[in-house]
Amino acid sequence: MRYELMLPHQIRAAIDGRWPVVLPLGVLEYHGEHMAVGMNTLAVTGILEILEREADLVILPPFYYGAASYAVEPPERTGTLHVDAGALTPLAKALFTGLLRIGFRNIHLVIHHQTENFAAGMPTDLAFKLAARQAIFGFLEAERGEGWWGANSMADYYERQSTGEDPFNWIKAHTLMPSSAMEGYPFDHAGQGETSLLMALMPEGVDTSRISEDKWYARSAREATVELGIQGRDIILAYLRKALGIKRANAQGARN
């Protein structure tokens, strides 16, 4: 369900059912002459819209204003819109704190931008990861007081780290295309892999007649096909079903 369209009773059902609440995260960045500047976030939202049709899932309004950087092209007349990561962290912290106060404890962000080494991180995902930790620490101290972790009630903390009962599992970050899941599918910027994926998810965001030969990173887009994009789509869907722990929809009463 789209969060902005939910009624209060549906929000309560999502909280009680511990539905995944997912933030699509990305940037507005030049992807050659043939692709929409919102490609990164559009790919995430396109995948989540498919999952939403088959599972109990809350999709937050997408966030496009990440730290794109000007590494690919300068912004003038290309469309890249860069917001410094330093400005993102306080906004993201406020967002996550608000979601925790509402009652959500199964929050996820899914990003597709500069994620080829997701473990090390890049400015946008690092800003949101830091904000998530700050929000959780702040929320727990406000709710349970200082010393909450050292209390006797937390004696089994290490035993339950792998479950949702660990408060640091309340907010998780995922890349749309992890290398562990995408073996055999091309990972690129505006090339064959990304172009194929967007062709499969949102064809109106691609115009292959405008592929520029003078952009090395876009040349392989000539080999893009919808069929390849569908393969990538299905790999991502399988990965995210597992990562989000989604289940088949069983709360139709809450939706209606």
Residue, then its C-alpha position, 0 to 999 in steps of 0.5 A: m500500500r502507498y503510505e500517503l493513501m492509507l487510512p488510520h485503521q490500515i496503518r494500525a493493521a500494518i503496525d500490528g502485522r509488522w508489515p515491511v515499511v519501505l523507503p525507495l531511495g535514490v538520486l536525480e542523475y544524468h544517465g546518458e542522453h537516452m535515460a531518465v534522470g530519475m532512473n535509480t529511484l524509478a528502478v526501486t519504485g518499479i520493483l516495489e510496485i510489483l511486490e506490493r501487488e503480491a504482499d502486505l507491504v507499505i511503500l513510503p513516498p520515494f526520496y529522490y534528492g540524494a547525493a548524486s555527485y558530479a562524477v559522471e557529468p557536471p550539472e549544467r544542462t544535464g539534469t544532475l541534482h546533487v544534495d550534500a550528504g551532510a544535509l541528508t542525515p538530519l532529515a533522514k533522522a527526523l524521518f526515521t524517528g517519526l516512523l518509530r513514533i508511529g509504531f513501525r518496527n520493520i522499516h527498510l530503505v532500498i537504494h540504487h546508486q553507487t552501490e557496487n561496494f555497499a558494505a563500505g558505503m557511499p554518501t547517500d546510503l551512509a547518510f541514511k544508515l547513520a541517521a537510522r542508528q541515530a534515530i534508534f538510539g534517540f528513540l530508545e533513550a527517550e522511551r526507556g531512559e539512559g542505561w536501557w541496554g545495560a538493564n537486566s531485561m536486555a540480558d539475552y540481547y546477543e541471543r536475539q540479534s538475528t531477529g526483529e526483537d533486536p531494536f537495531n533490526w528495526i531499520k535495515a538498508h538494502t541495495l537493489m542490486p547486490s553483487s551476491a544476487m546479481e551474478g551474470y547480470p551486467f552492473d553498470h551506469a546507463g549501460q546495458g544492465e540499467t537500460s534493460l532494467l528500466m526498459a522492463l520496468m518503465p519503458e517511457g524512461v528510455d529512448t534508445s535512439r538517443i544512446s550516445e557513442d561518445k559516452w563510454y559508460a553508455r555504449s553498451a546500452r546498444e545491447a539492452t533488451v527488454e528480455l534481459g531487463i525481465q531477467g534482472r527484474d526477476i532476480i531482484l524480486a527474488y532477492l527482495r522477497k527474502a530481504l524484506g521477509i515479505k509474505r503473501a497478502n493475508a490482510q485484505g480486510a485491512r486494505n478494504 
